[in-house]
Amino acid sequence: MLFQKNIEPRCAYCARGASLGEDKVLCPKKGVVAPGGSCRSFRYDPLKRVPPKPAAADFSKLKDEDFRLD
């Protein structure tokens, strides 16, 4: 499945809201709101959501023996 079914409502990725920068969203129902807020008329727009960056791998704990095929 490409998208989760249980998305936490946030104004930052609502189909009805328009971004006014990184810290404000223009909502037709509530006016100017914070991107972390939400209301009952939330509609999910997957194209507005930016997924978190993956964690960087830490290879410093690995040894040369871990990469041998003996």
Buried (B, 14 or more C-beta within 10 A) or exposed (E): EEEEEEEEBBBBBBEBBEBEEEEBBBBEEBEEBEBEBBBEBBEBEEEBEEEEEEEEEEEEEEEEEEEEEE
